Amino acid sequence: MTASAEDDVLVNVGETVGATLGKIVASAHKAVAAARTTEKKGVRAAKRAGKSVSRTAAKGRGKVKSAVKRGKKLVKKAKRKMKR
């Protein structure tokens, strides 16, 4: 083999290896991008669920407060009626 033939072989091998590594890196990049979007969706869903729980808890607290107020009013009214 001549020097130029050896160089051609080395160039061909280098190109083949480079192309293969490029494909591997691209597929890994796609996998990472897909995982990131999935992670973001999960984080968003968790935030949404947390907000929903806190809203529901606030509504529950409000209902309990109003029920207590109503109960106190009814007791007060009943006491007044008993005095008459």
mmCIF file of the N, C-alpha and C atoms, coordinates in Angstrom:
data_MODEL
# 
_entry.id   MODEL 
# 
loop_
_atom_site.group_PDB 
_atom_site.id 
_atom_site.type_symbol 
_atom_site.label_atom_id 
_atom_site.label_alt_id 
_atom_site.label_comp_id 
_atom_site.label_asym_id 
_atom_site.label_entity_id 
_atom_site.label_seq_id 
_atom_site.pdbx_PDB_ins_code 
_atom_site.Cartn_x 
_atom_site.Cartn_y 
_atom_site.Cartn_z 
_atom_site.occupancy 
_atom_site.B_iso_or_equiv 
_atom_site.pdbx_formal_charge 
_atom_site.auth_seq_id 
_atom_site.auth_comp_id 
_atom_site.auth_asym_id 
_atom_site.auth_atom_id 
_atom_site.pdbx_PDB_model_num 
ATOM 1   N N  . MET A 1 1  ? 0.840   -1.172 0.000  1.00 0.00 ? 1  MET A N  1 
ATOM 2   C CA . MET A 1 1  ? 0.000   0.000  0.000  1.00 0.00 ? 1  MET A CA 1 
ATOM 3   C C  . MET A 1 1  ? 0.885   1.233  0.000  1.00 0.00 ? 1  MET A C  1 
ATOM 4   N N  . THR A 1 2  ? 0.390   2.200  -0.665 1.00 0.00 ? 2  THR A N  1 
ATOM 5   C CA . THR A 1 2  ? 1.147   3.452  -0.699 1.00 0.00 ? 2  THR A CA 1 
ATOM 6   C C  . THR A 1 2  ? 0.700   4.332  0.453  1.00 0.00 ? 2  THR A C  1 
ATOM 7   N N  . ALA A 1 3  ? 1.405   5.420  0.621  1.00 0.00 ? 3  ALA A N  1 
ATOM 8   C CA . ALA A 1 3  ? 1.096   6.328  1.733  1.00 0.00 ? 3  ALA A CA 1 
ATOM 9   C C  . ALA A 1 3  ? -0.283  6.949  1.544  1.00 0.00 ? 3  ALA A C  1 
ATOM 10  N N  . SER A 1 4  ? -0.623  7.265  0.299  1.00 0.00 ? 4  SER A N  1 
ATOM 11  C CA . SER A 1 4  ? -1.927  7.894  0.071  1.00 0.00 ? 4  SER A CA 1 
ATOM 12  C C  . SER A 1 4  ? -3.062  6.888  0.289  1.00 0.00 ? 4  SER A C  1 
ATOM 13  N N  . ALA A 1 5  ? -2.839  5.623  -0.047 1.00 0.00 ? 5  ALA A N  1 
ATOM 14  C CA . ALA A 1 5  ? -3.860  4.594  0.168  1.00 0.00 ? 5  ALA A CA 1 
ATOM 15  C C  . ALA A 1 5  ? -4.086  4.384  1.669  1.00 0.00 ? 5  ALA A C  1 
ATOM 16  N N  . GLU A 1 6  ? -3.002  4.395  2.425  1.00 0.00 ? 6  GLU A N  1 
ATOM 17  C CA . GLU A 1 6  ? -3.143  4.260  3.879  1.00 0.00 ? 6  GLU A CA 1 
ATOM 18  C C  . GLU A 1 6  ? -3.896  5.451  4.457  1.00 0.00 ? 6  GLU A C  1 
ATOM 19  N N  . ASP A 1 7  ? -3.595  6.624  3.937  1.00 0.00 ? 7  ASP A N  1 
ATOM 20  C CA . ASP A 1 7  ? -4.293  7.829  4.407  1.00 0.00 ? 7  ASP A CA 1 
ATOM 21  C C  . ASP A 1 7  ? -5.782  7.742  4.088  1.00 0.00 ? 7  ASP A C  1 
ATOM 22  N N  . ASP A 1 8  ? -6.091  7.233  2.884  1.00 0.00 ? 8  ASP A N  1 
ATOM 23  C CA . ASP A 1 8  ? -7.506  7.095  2.498  1.00 0.00 ? 8  ASP A CA 1 
ATOM 24  C C  . ASP A 1 8  ? -8.229  6.136  3.440  1.00 0.00 ? 8  ASP A C  1 
ATOM 25  N N  . VAL A 1 9  ? -7.569  5.033  3.774  1.00 0.00 ? 9  VAL A N  1 
ATOM 26  C CA . VAL A 1 9  ? -8.176  4.056  4.668  1.00 0.00 ? 9  VAL A CA 1 
ATOM 27  C C  . VAL A 1 9  ? -8.422  4.687  6.045  1.00 0.00 ? 9  VAL A C  1 
ATOM 28  N N  . LEU A 1 10 ? -7.423  5.408  6.531  1.00 0.00 ? 10 LEU A N  1 
ATOM 29  C CA . LEU A 1 10 ? -7.574  6.070  7.829  1.00 0.00 ? 10 LEU A CA 1 
ATOM 30  C C  . LEU A 1 10 ? -8.693  7.114  7.803  1.00 0.00 ? 10 LEU A C  1 
ATOM 31  N N  . VAL A 1 11 ? -8.809  7.848  6.713  1.00 0.00 ? 11 VAL A N  1 
ATOM 32  C CA . VAL A 1 11 ? -9.862  8.858  6.581  1.00 0.00 ? 11 VAL A CA 1 
ATOM 33  C C  . VAL A 1 11 ? -11.223 8.176  6.571  1.00 0.00 ? 11 VAL A C  1 
ATOM 34  N N  . ASN A 1 12 ? -11.336 7.079  5.819  1.00 0.00 ? 12 ASN A N  1 
ATOM 35  C CA . ASN A 1 12 ? -12.609 6.355  5.758  1.00 0.00 ? 12 ASN A CA 1 
ATOM 36  C C  . ASN A 1 12 ? -13.001 5.805  7.131  1.00 0.00 ? 12 ASN A C  1 
ATOM 37  N N  . VAL A 1 13 ? -12.017 5.230  7.835  1.00 0.00 ? 13 VAL A N  1 
ATOM 38  C CA . VAL A 1 13 ? -12.298 4.692  9.163  1.00 0.00 ? 13 VAL A CA 1 
ATOM 39  C C  . VAL A 1 13 ? -12.704 5.834  10.098 1.00 0.00 ? 13 VAL A C  1 
ATOM 40  N N  . GLY A 1 14 ? -11.986 6.935  10.014 1.00 0.00 ? 14 GLY A N  1 
ATOM 41  C CA . GLY A 1 14 ? -12.298 8.091  10.860 1.00 0.00 ? 14 GLY A CA 1 
ATOM 42  C C  . GLY A 1 14 ? -13.701 8.619  10.597 1.00 0.00 ? 14 GLY A C  1 
ATOM 43  N N  . GLU A 1 15 ? -14.089 8.686  9.323  1.00 0.00 ? 15 GLU A N  1 
ATOM 44  C CA . GLU A 1 15 ? -15.421 9.169  8.971  1.00 0.00 ? 15 GLU A CA 1 
ATOM 45  C C  . GLU A 1 15 ? -16.503 8.221  9.475  1.00 0.00 ? 15 GLU A C  1 
ATOM 46  N N  . THR A 1 16 ? -16.251 6.930  9.344  1.00 0.00 ? 16 THR A N  1 
ATOM 47  C CA . THR A 1 16 ? -17.232 5.938  9.789  1.00 0.00 ? 16 THR A CA 1 
ATOM 48  C C  . THR A 1 16 ? -17.419 6.003  11.305 1.00 0.00 ? 16 THR A C  1 
ATOM 49  N N  . VAL A 1 17 ? -16.299 6.054  12.019 1.00 0.00 ? 17 VAL A N  1 
ATOM 50  C CA . VAL A 1 17 ? -16.371 6.132  13.481 1.00 0.00 ? 17 VAL A CA 1 
ATOM 51  C C  . VAL A 1 17 ? -17.049 7.433  13.902 1.00 0.00 ? 17 VAL A C  1 
ATOM 52  N N  . GLY A 1 18 ? -16.706 8.518  13.247 1.00 0.00 ? 18 GLY A N  1 
ATOM 53  C CA . GLY A 1 18 ? -17.299 9.819  13.577 1.00 0.00 ? 18 GLY A CA 1 
ATOM 54  C C  . GLY A 1 18 ? -18.802 9.825  13.342 1.00 0.00 ? 18 GLY A C  1 
ATOM 55  N N  . ALA A 1 19 ? -19.231 9.253  12.224 1.00 0.00 ? 19 ALA A N  1 
ATOM 56  C CA . ALA A 1 19 ? -20.660 9.208  11.918 1.00 0.00 ? 19 ALA A CA 1 
ATOM 57  C C  . ALA A 1 19 ? -21.405 8.358  12.946 1.00 0.00 ? 19 ALA A C  1 
ATOM 58  N N  . THR A 1 20 ? -20.805 7.242  13.314 1.00 0.00 ? 20 THR A N  1 
ATOM 59  C CA . THR A 1 20 ? -21.441 6.358  14.287 1.00 0.00 ? 20 THR A CA 1 
ATOM 60  C C  . THR A 1 20 ? -21.557 7.052  15.647 1.00 0.00 ? 20 THR A C  1 
ATOM 61  N N  . LEU A 1 21 ? -20.485 7.691  16.082 1.00 0.00 ? 21 LEU A N  1 
ATOM 62  C CA . LEU A 1 21 ? -20.518 8.407  17.358 1.00 0.00 ? 21 LEU A CA 1 
ATOM 63  C C  . LEU A 1 21 ? -21.519 9.556  17.319 1.00 0.00 ? 21 LEU A C  1 
ATOM 64  N N  . GLY A 1 22 ? -21.604 10.219 16.177 1.00 0.00 ? 22 GLY A N  1 
ATOM 65  C CA . GLY A 1 22 ? -22.575 11.296 16.029 1.00 0.00 ? 22 GLY A CA 1 
ATOM 66  C C  . GLY A 1 22 ? -24.005 10.794 16.196 1.00 0.00 ? 22 GLY A C  1 
ATOM 67  N N  . LYS A 1 23 ? -24.288 9.624  15.619 1.00 0.00 ? 23 LYS A N  1 
ATOM 68  C CA . LYS A 1 23 ? -25.629 9.042  15.757 1.00 0.00 ? 23 LYS A CA 1 
ATOM 69  C C  . LYS A 1 23 ? -25.910 8.671  17.211 1.00 0.00 ? 23 LYS A C  1 
ATOM 70  N N  . ILE A 1 24 ? -24.907 8.145  17.893 1.00 0.00 ? 24 ILE A N  1 
ATOM 71  C CA . ILE A 1 24 ? -25.078 7.769  19.297 1.00 0.00 ? 24 ILE A CA 1 
ATOM 72  C C  . ILE A 1 24 ? -25.367 9.008  20.142 1.00 0.00 ? 24 ILE A C  1 
ATOM 73  N N  . VAL A 1 25 ? -24.610 10.069 19.922 1.00 0.00 ? 25 VAL A N  1 
ATOM 74  C CA . VAL A 1 25 ? -24.791 11.306 20.685 1.00 0.00 ? 25 VAL A CA 1 
ATOM 75  C C  . VAL A 1 25 ? -26.170 11.905 20.391 1.00 0.00 ? 25 VAL A C  1 
ATOM 76  N N  . ALA A 1 26 ? -26.590 11.874 19.135 1.00 0.00 ? 26 ALA A N  1 
ATOM 77  C CA . ALA A 1 26 ? -27.900 12.424 18.772 1.00 0.00 ? 26 ALA A CA 1 
ATOM 78  C C  . ALA A 1 26 ? -29.027 11.646 19.435 1.00 0.00 ? 26 ALA A C  1 
ATOM 79  N N  . SER A 1 27 ? -28.933 10.336 19.452 1.00 0.00 ? 27 SER A N  1 
ATOM 80  C CA . SER A 1 27 ? -29.988 9.541  20.091 1.00 0.00 ? 27 SER A CA 1 
ATOM 81  C C  . SER A 1 27 ? -30.008 9.774  21.598 1.00 0.00 ? 27 SER A C  1 
ATOM 82  N N  . ALA A 1 28 ? -28.836 9.927  22.206 1.00 0.00 ? 28 ALA A N  1 
ATOM 83  C CA . ALA A 1 28 ? -28.780 10.223 23.640 1.00 0.00 ? 28 ALA A CA 1 
ATOM 84  C C  . ALA A 1 28 ? -29.389 11.585 23.926 1.00 0.00 ? 28 ALA A C  1 
ATOM 85  N N  . HIS A 1 29 ? -29.113 12.545 23.047 1.00 0.00 ? 29 HIS A N  1 
ATOM 86  C CA . HIS A 1 29 ? -29.673 13.891 23.206 1.00 0.00 ? 29 HIS A CA 1 
ATOM 87  C C  . HIS A 1 29 ? -31.200 13.854 23.115 1.00 0.00 ? 29 HIS A C  1 
ATOM 88  N N  . LYS A 1 30 ? -31.718 13.072 22.189 1.00 0.00 ? 30 LYS A N  1 
ATOM 89  C CA . LYS A 1 30 ? -33.179 12.941 22.057 1.00 0.00 ? 30 LYS A CA 1 
ATOM 90  C C  . LYS A 1 30 ? -33.779 12.324 23.311 1.00 0.00 ? 30 LYS A C  1 
ATOM 91  N N  . ALA A 1 31 ? -33.115 11.320 23.854 1.00 0.00 ? 31 ALA A N  1 
ATOM 92  C CA . ALA A 1 31 ? -33.616 10.655 25.063 1.00 0.00 ? 31 ALA A CA 1 
ATOM 93  C C  . ALA A 1 31 ? -33.637 11.628 26.239 1.00 0.00 ? 31 ALA A C  1 
ATOM 94  N N  . VAL A 1 32 ? -32.599 12.430 26.373 1.00 0.00 ? 32 VAL A N  1 
ATOM 95  C CA . VAL A 1 32 ? -32.534 13.408 27.461 1.00 0.00 ? 32 VAL A CA 1 
ATOM 96  C C  . VAL A 1 32 ? -33.630 14.455 27.300 1.00 0.00 ? 32 VAL A C  1 
ATOM 97  N N  . ALA A 1 33 ? -33.846 14.915 26.071 1.00 0.00 ? 33 ALA A N  1 
ATOM 98  C CA . ALA A 1 33 ? -34.886 15.909 25.819 1.00 0.00 ? 33 ALA A CA 1 
ATOM 99  C C  . ALA A 1 33 ? -36.260 15.347 26.168 1.00 0.00 ? 33 ALA A C  1 
ATOM 100 N N  . ALA A 1 34 ? -36.507 14.099 25.816 1.00 0.00 ? 34 ALA A N  1 
ATOM 101 C CA . ALA A 1 34 ? -37.794 13.471 26.134 1.00 0.00 ? 34 ALA A CA 1 
ATOM 102 C C  . ALA A 1 34 ? -37.966 13.341 27.642 1.00 0.00 ? 34 ALA A C  1 
ATOM 103 N N  . ALA A 1 35 ? -36.904 12.983 28.346 1.00 0.00 ? 35 ALA A N  1 
ATOM 104 C CA . ALA A 1 35 ? -36.976 12.843 29.800 1.00 0.00 ? 35 ALA A CA 1 
ATOM 105 C C  . ALA A 1 35 ? -37.246 14.192 30.457 1.00 0.00 ? 35 ALA A C  1 
ATOM 106 N N  . ARG A 1 36 ? -36.654 15.255 29.922 1.00 0.00 ? 36 ARG A N  1 
ATOM 107 C CA . ARG A 1 36 ? -36.873 16.590 30.488 1.00 0.00 ? 36 ARG A CA 1 
ATOM 108 C C  . ARG A 1 36 ? -38.331 17.010 30.341 1.00 0.00 ? 36 ARG A C  1 
ATOM 109 N N  . THR A 1 37 ? -38.910 16.770 29.169 1.00 0.00 ? 37 THR A N  1 
ATOM 110 C CA . THR A 1 37 ? -40.309 17.159 28.979 1.00 0.00 ? 37 THR A CA 1 
ATOM 111 C C  . THR A 1 37 ? -41.216 16.352 29.911 1.00 0.00 ? 37 THR A C  1 
ATOM 112 N N  . THR A 1 38 ? -40.907 15.078 30.070 1.00 0.00 ? 38 THR A N  1 
ATOM 113 C CA . THR A 1 38 ? -41.696 14.243 30.983 1.00 0.00 ? 38 THR A CA 1 
ATOM 114 C C  . THR A 1 38 ? -41.569 14.753 32.413 1.00 0.00 ? 38 THR A C  1 
ATOM 115 N N  . GLU A 1 39 ? -40.351 15.126 32.798 1.00 0.00 ? 39 GLU A N  1 
ATOM 116 C CA . GLU A 1 39 ? -40.126 15.649 34.146 1.00 0.00 ? 39 GLU A CA 1 
ATOM 117 C C  . GLU A 1 39 ? -40.902 16.945 34.351 1.00 0.00 ? 39 GLU A C  1 
ATOM 118 N N  . LYS A 1 40 ? -40.879 17.833 33.345 1.00 0.00 ? 40 LYS A N  1 
ATOM 119 C CA . LYS A 1 40 ? -41.608 19.095 33.461 1.00 0.00 ? 40 LYS A CA 1 
ATOM 120 C C  . LYS A 1 40 ? -43.101 18.849 33.604 1.00 0.00 ? 40 LYS A C  1 
ATOM 121 N N  . LYS A 1 41 ? -43.622 17.875 32.848 1.00 0.00 ? 41 LYS A N  1 
ATOM 122 C CA . LYS A 1 41 ? -45.045 17.553 32.947 1.00 0.00 ? 41 LYS A CA 1 
ATOM 123 C C  . LYS A 1 41 ? -45.378 17.053 34.349 1.00 0.00 ? 41 LYS A C  1 
ATOM 124 N N  . GLY A 1 42 ? -44.503 16.220 34.895 1.00 0.00 ? 42 GLY A N  1 
ATOM 125 C CA . GLY A 1 42 ? -44.714 15.697 36.248 1.00 0.00 ? 42 GLY A CA 1 
ATOM 126 C C  . GLY A 1 42 ? -44.701 16.806 37.292 1.00 0.00 ? 42 GLY A C  1 
ATOM 127 N N  . VAL A 1 43 ? -43.769 17.734 37.151 1.00 0.00 ? 43 VAL A N  1 
ATOM 128 C CA . VAL A 1 43 ? -43.664 18.846 38.096 1.00 0.00 ? 43 VAL A CA 1 
ATOM 129 C C  . VAL A 1 43 ? -44.916 19.707 38.015 1.00 0.00 ? 43 VAL A C  1 
ATOM 130 N N  . ARG A 1 44 ? -45.367 19.974 36.778 1.00 0.00 ? 44 ARG A N  1 
ATOM 131 C CA . ARG A 1 44 ? -46.575 20.779 36.585 1.00 0.00 ? 44 ARG A CA 1 
ATOM 132 C C  . ARG A 1 44 ? -47.787 20.108 37.227 1.00 0.00 ? 44 ARG A C  1 
ATOM 133 N N  . ALA A 1 45 ? -47.908 18.805 37.018 1.00 0.00 ? 45 ALA A N  1 
ATOM 134 C CA . ALA A 1 45 ? -49.046 18.071 37.585 1.00 0.00 ? 45 ALA A CA 1 
ATOM 135 C C  . ALA A 1 45 ? -48.993 18.103 39.113 1.00 0.00 ? 45 ALA A C  1 
ATOM 136 N N  . ALA A 1 46 ? -47.804 17.973 39.678 1.00 0.00 ? 46 ALA A N  1 
ATOM 137 C CA . ALA A 1 46 ? -47.664 18.008 41.134 1.00 0.00 ? 46 ALA A CA 1 
ATOM 138 C C  . ALA A 1 46 ? -48.055 19.377 41.688 1.00 0.00 ? 46 ALA A C  1 
ATOM 139 N N  . LYS A 1 47 ? -47.626 20.440 41.013 1.00 0.00 ? 47 LYS A N  1 
ATOM 140 C CA . LYS A 1 47 ? -47.996 21.787 41.447 1.00 0.00 ? 47 LYS A CA 1 
ATOM 141 C C  . LYS A 1 47 ? -49.498 21.968 41.395 1.00 0.00 ? 47 LYS A C  1 
ATOM 142 N N  . ARG A 1 48 ? -50.093 21.506 40.298 1.00 0.00 ? 48 ARG A N  1 
ATOM 143 C CA . ARG A 1 48 ? -51.538 21.636 40.126 1.00 0.00 ? 48 ARG A CA 1 
ATOM 144 C C  . ARG A 1 48 ? -52.273 20.897 41.241 1.00 0.00 ? 48 ARG A C  1 
ATOM 145 N N  . ALA A 1 49 ? -51.804 19.695 41.553 1.00 0.00 ? 49 ALA A N  1 
ATOM 146 C CA . ALA A 1 49 ? -52.440 18.901 42.611 1.00 0.00 ? 49 ALA A CA 1 
ATOM 147 C C  . ALA A 1 49 ? -52.288 19.590 43.963 1.00 0.00 ? 49 ALA A C  1 
ATOM 148 N N  . GLY A 1 50 ? -51.120 20.141 44.222 1.00 0.00 ? 50 GLY A N  1 
ATOM 149 C CA . GLY A 1 50 ? -50.897 20.847 45.491 1.00 0.00 ? 50 GLY A CA 1 
ATOM 150 C C  . GLY A 1 50 ? -51.805 22.054 45.632 1.00 0.00 ? 50 GLY A C  1 
ATOM 151 N N  . LYS A 1 51 ? -51.948 22.809 44.557 1.00 0.00 ? 51 LYS A N  1 
ATOM 152 C CA . LYS A 1 51 ? -52.835 23.972 44.593 1.00 0.00 ? 51 LYS A CA 1 
ATOM 153 C C  . LYS A 1 51 ? -54.273 23.541 44.827 1.00 0.00 ? 51 LYS A C  1 
ATOM 154 N N  . SER A 1 52 ? -54.671 22.459 44.175 1.00 0.00 ? 52 SER A N  1 
ATOM 155 C CA . SER A 1 52 ? -56.030 21.957 44.334 1.00 0.00 ? 52 SER A CA 1 
ATOM 156 C C  . SER A 1 52 ? -56.296 21.552 45.779 1.00 0.00 ? 52 SER A C  1 
ATOM 157 N N  . VAL A 1 53 ? -55.329 20.883 46.379 1.00 0.00 ? 53 VAL A N  1 
ATOM 158 C CA . VAL A 1 53 ? -55.482 20.447 47.774 1.00 0.00 ? 53 VAL A CA 1 
ATOM 159 C C  . VAL A 1 53 ? -55.597 21.655 48.694 1.00 0.00 ? 53 VAL A C  1 
ATOM 160 N N  . SER A 1 54 ? -54.760 22.663 48.471 1.00 0.00 ? 54 SER A N  1 
ATOM 161 C CA . SER A 1 54 ? -54.804 23.829 49.354 1.00 0.00 ? 54 SER A CA 1 
ATOM 162 C C  . SER A 1 54 ? -56.110 24.600 49.177 1.00 0.00 ? 54 SER A C  1 
ATOM 163 N N  . ARG A 1 55 ? -56.606 24.669 47.924 1.00 0.00 ? 55 ARG A N  1 
ATOM 164 C CA . ARG A 1 55 ? -57.895 25.330 47.692 1.00 0.00 ? 55 ARG A CA 1 
ATOM 165 C C  . ARG A 1 55 ? -59.011 24.585 48.407 1.00 0.00 ? 55 ARG A C  1 
ATOM 166 N N  . THR A 1 56 ? -58.999 23.278 48.289 1.00 0.00 ? 56 THR A N  1 
ATOM 167 C CA . THR A 1 56 ? -60.025 22.457 48.936 1.00 0.00 ? 56 THR A CA 1 
ATOM 168 C C  . THR A 1 56 ? -59.958 22.614 50.455 1.00 0.00 ? 56 THR A C  1 
ATOM 169 N N  . ALA A 1 57 ? -58.753 22.639 51.000 1.00 0.00 ? 57 ALA A N  1 
ATOM 170 C CA . ALA A 1 57 ? -58.586 22.807 52.447 1.00 0.00 ? 57 ALA A CA 1 
ATOM 171 C C  . ALA A 1 57 ? -59.118 24.171 52.885 1.00 0.00 ? 57 ALA A C  1 
ATOM 172 N N  . ALA A 1 58 ? -58.848 25.205 52.097 1.00 0.00 ? 58 ALA A N  1 
ATOM 173 C CA . ALA A 1 58 ? -59.334 26.546 52.437 1.00 0.00 ? 58 ALA A CA 1 
ATOM 174 C C  . ALA A 1 58 ? -60.854 26.582 52.417 1.00 0.00 ? 58 ALA A C  1 
ATOM 175 N N  . LYS A 1 59 ? -61.442 25.949 51.411 1.00 0.00 ? 59 LYS A N  1 
ATOM 176 C CA . LYS A 1 59 ? -62.909 25.892 51.343 1.00 0.00 ? 59 LYS A CA 1 
ATOM 177 C C  . LYS A 1 59 ? -63.465 25.167 52.564 1.00 0.00 ? 59 LYS A C  1 
ATOM 178 N N  . GLY A 1 60 ? -62.824 24.065 52.933 1.00 0.00 ? 60 GLY A N  1 
ATOM 179 C CA . GLY A 1 60 ? -63.266 23.297 54.104 1.00 0.00 ? 60 GLY A CA 1 
ATOM 180 C C  . GLY A 1 60 ? -63.193 24.128 55.372 1.00 0.00 ? 60 GLY A C  1 
ATOM 181 N N  . ARG A 1 61 ? -62.093 24.876 55.538 1.00 0.00 ? 61 ARG A N  1 
ATOM 182 C CA . ARG A 1 61 ? -61.951 25.727 56.714 1.00 0.00 ? 61 ARG A CA 1 
ATOM 183 C C  . ARG A 1 61 ? -63.051 26.782 56.743 1.00 0.00 ? 61 ARG A C  1 
ATOM 184 N N  . GLY A 1 62 ? -63.349 27.357 55.594 1.00 0.00 ? 62 GLY A N  1 
ATOM 185 C CA . GLY A 1 62 ? -64.409 28.362 55.513 1.00 0.00 ? 62 GLY A CA 1 
ATOM 186 C C  . GLY A 1 62 ? -65.761 27.782 55.884 1.00 0.00 ? 62 GLY A C  1 
ATOM 187 N N  . LYS A 1 63 ? -66.027 26.584 55.391 1.00 0.00 ? 63 LYS A N  1 
ATOM 188 C CA . LYS A 1 63 ? -67.309 25.942 55.704 1.00 0.00 ? 63 LYS A CA 1 
ATOM 189 C C  . LYS A 1 63 ? -67.423 25.625 57.191 1.00 0.00 ? 63 LYS A C  1 
ATOM 190 N N  . VAL A 1 64 ? -66.319 25.186 57.788 1.00 0.00 ? 64 VAL A N  1 
ATOM 191 C CA . VAL A 1 64 ? -66.336 24.882 59.219 1.00 0.00 ? 64 VAL A CA 1 
ATOM 192 C C  . VAL A 1 64 ? -66.595 26.154 60.017 1.00 0.00 ? 64 VAL A C  1 
ATOM 193 N N  . LYS A 1 65 ? -65.932 27.249 59.637 1.00 0.00 ? 65 LYS A N  1 
ATOM 194 C CA . LYS A 1 65 ? -66.129 28.509 60.347 1.00 0.00 ? 65 LYS A CA 1 
ATOM 195 C C  . LYS A 1 65 ? -67.580 28.955 60.269 1.00 0.00 ? 65 LYS A C  1 
ATOM 196 N N  . SER A 1 66 ? -68.157 28.891 59.069 1.00 0.00 ? 66 SER A N  1 
ATOM 197 C CA . SER A 1 66 ? -69.544 29.336 58.924 1.00 0.00 ? 66 SER A CA 1 
ATOM 198 C C  . SER A 1 66 ? -70.492 28.412 59.679 1.00 0.00 ? 66 SER A C  1 
ATOM 199 N N  . ALA A 1 67 ? -70.196 27.123 59.700 1.00 0.00 ? 67 ALA A N  1 
ATOM 200 C CA . ALA A 1 67 ? -71.047 26.191 60.443 1.00 0.00 ? 67 ALA A CA 1 
ATOM 201 C C  . ALA A 1 67 ? -70.978 26.483 61.944 1.00 0.00 ? 67 ALA A C  1 
ATOM 202 N N  . VAL A 1 68 ? -69.810 26.793 62.447 1.00 0.00 ? 68 VAL A N  1 
ATOM 203 C CA . VAL A 1 68 ? -69.650 27.123 63.860 1.00 0.00 ? 68 VAL A CA 1 
ATOM 204 C C  . VAL A 1 68 ? -70.432 28.394 64.184 1.00 0.00 ? 68 VAL A C  1 
ATOM 205 N N  . LYS A 1 69 ? -70.323 29.391 63.294 1.00 0.00 ? 69 LYS A N  1 
ATOM 206 C CA . LYS A 1 69 ? -71.054 30.638 63.505 1.00 0.00 ? 69 LYS A CA 1 
ATOM 207 C C  . LYS A 1 69 ? -72.555 30.383 63.564 1.00 0.00 ? 69 LYS A C  1 
ATOM 208 N N  . ARG A 1 70 ? -73.038 29.604 62.599 1.00 0.00 ? 70 ARG A N  1 
ATOM 209 C CA . ARG A 1 70 ? -74.474 29.281 62.562 1.00 0.00 ? 70 ARG A CA 1 
ATOM 210 C C  . ARG A 1 70 ? -74.894 28.554 63.836 1.00 0.00 ? 70 ARG A C  1 
ATOM 211 N N  . GLY A 1 71 ? -74.085 27.623 64.261 1.00 0.00 ? 71 GLY A N  1 
ATOM 212 C CA . GLY A 1 71 ? -74.380 26.877 65.490 1.00 0.00 ? 71 GLY A CA 1 
ATOM 213 C C  . GLY A 1 71 ? -74.475 27.798 66.699 1.00 0.00 ? 71 GLY A C  1 
ATOM 214 N N  . LYS A 1 72 ? -73.521 28.733 66.801 1.00 0.00 ? 72 LYS A N  1 
ATOM 215 C CA . LYS A 1 72 ? -73.538 29.674 67.917 1.00 0.00 ? 72 LYS A CA 1 
ATOM 216 C C  . LYS A 1 72 ? -74.803 30.523 67.894 1.00 0.00 ? 72 LYS A C  1 
ATOM 217 N N  . LYS A 1 73 ? -75.180 30.964 66.673 1.00 0.00 ? 73 LYS A N  1 
ATOM 218 C CA . LYS A 1 73 ? -76.396 31.771 66.543 1.00 0.00 ? 73 LYS A CA 1 
ATOM 219 C C  . LYS A 1 73 ? -77.620 30.985 66.976 1.00 0.00 ? 73 LYS A C  1 
ATOM 220 N N  . LEU A 1 74 ? -77.694 29.733 66.555 1.00 0.00 ? 74 LEU A N  1 
ATOM 221 C CA . LEU A 1 74 ? -78.839 28.895 66.922 1.00 0.00 ? 74 LEU A CA 1 
ATOM 222 C C  . LEU A 1 74 ? -78.903 28.673 68.433 1.00 0.00 ? 74 LEU A C  1 
ATOM 223 N N  . VAL A 1 75 ? -77.762 28.452 69.055 1.00 0.00 ? 75 VAL A N  1 
ATOM 224 C CA . VAL A 1 75 ? -77.720 28.260 70.502 1.00 0.00 ? 75 VAL A CA 1 
ATOM 225 C C  . VAL A 1 75 ? -78.183 29.528 71.205 1.00 0.00 ? 75 VAL A C  1 
ATOM 226 N N  . LYS A 1 76 ? -77.693 30.662 70.729 1.00 0.00 ? 76 LYS A N  1 
ATOM 227 C CA . LYS A 1 76 ? -78.068 31.945 71.320 1.00 0.00 ? 76 LYS A CA 1 
ATOM 228 C C  . LYS A 1 76 ? -79.576 32.169 71.196 1.00 0.00 ? 76 LYS A C  1 
ATOM 229 N N  . LYS A 1 77 ? -80.107 31.865 70.016 1.00 0.00 ? 77 LYS A N  1 
ATOM 230 C CA . LYS A 1 77 ? -81.535 32.016 69.758 1.00 0.00 ? 77 LYS A CA 1 
ATOM 231 C C  . LYS A 1 77 ? -82.350 31.098 70.672 1.00 0.00 ? 77 LYS A C  1 
ATOM 232 N N  . ALA A 1 78 ? -81.898 29.861 70.819 1.00 0.00 ? 78 ALA A N  1 
ATOM 233 C CA . ALA A 1 78 ? -82.597 28.892 71.665 1.00 0.00 ? 78 ALA A CA 1 
ATOM 234 C C  . ALA A 1 78 ? -82.588 29.350 73.118 1.00 0.00 ? 78 ALA A C  1 
ATOM 235 N N  . LYS A 1 79 ? -81.469 29.924 73.589 1.00 0.00 ? 79 LYS A N  1 
ATOM 236 C CA . LYS A 1 79 ? -81.379 30.419 74.966 1.00 0.00 ? 79 LYS A CA 1 
ATOM 237 C C  . LYS A 1 79 ? -82.374 31.550 75.189 1.00 0.00 ? 79 LYS A C  1 
ATOM 238 N N  . ARG A 1 80 ? -82.490 32.437 74.197 1.00 0.00 ? 80 ARG A N  1 
ATOM 239 C CA . ARG A 1 80 ? -83.415 33.557 74.311 1.00 0.00 ? 80 ARG A CA 1 
ATOM 240 C C  . ARG A 1 80 ? -84.851 33.052 74.392 1.00 0.00 ? 80 ARG A C  1 
ATOM 241 N N  . LYS A 1 81 ? -85.158 32.049 73.601 1.00 0.00 ? 81 LYS A N  1 
ATOM 242 C CA . LYS A 1 81 ? -86.510 31.490 73.596 1.00 0.00 ? 81 LYS A CA 1 
ATOM 243 C C  . LYS A 1 81 ? -86.822 30.823 74.946 1.00 0.00 ? 81 LYS A C  1 
ATOM 244 N N  . MET A 1 82 ? -85.812 30.214 75.545 1.00 0.00 ? 82 MET A N  1 
ATOM 245 C CA . MET A 1 82 ? -86.009 29.533 76.832 1.00 0.00 ? 82 MET A CA 1 
ATOM 246 C C  . MET A 1 82 ? -86.321 30.558 77.936 1.00 0.00 ? 82 MET A C  1 
ATOM 247 N N  . LYS A 1 83 ? -85.735 31.734 77.824 1.00 0.00 ? 83 LYS A N  1 
ATOM 248 C CA . LYS A 1 83 ? -85.940 32.763 78.847 1.00 0.00 ? 83 LYS A CA 1 
ATOM 249 C C  . LYS A 1 83 ? -87.369 33.298 78.804 1.00 0.00 ? 83 LYS A C  1 
ATOM 250 N N  . ARG A 1 84 ? -87.970 33.313 77.636 1.00 0.00 ? 84 ARG A N  1 
ATOM 251 C CA . ARG A 1 84 ? -89.321 33.880 77.493 1.00 0.00 ? 84 ARG A CA 1 
ATOM 252 C C  . ARG A 1 84 ? -90.387 33.019 78.066 1.00 0.00 ? 84 ARG A C  1 
# 
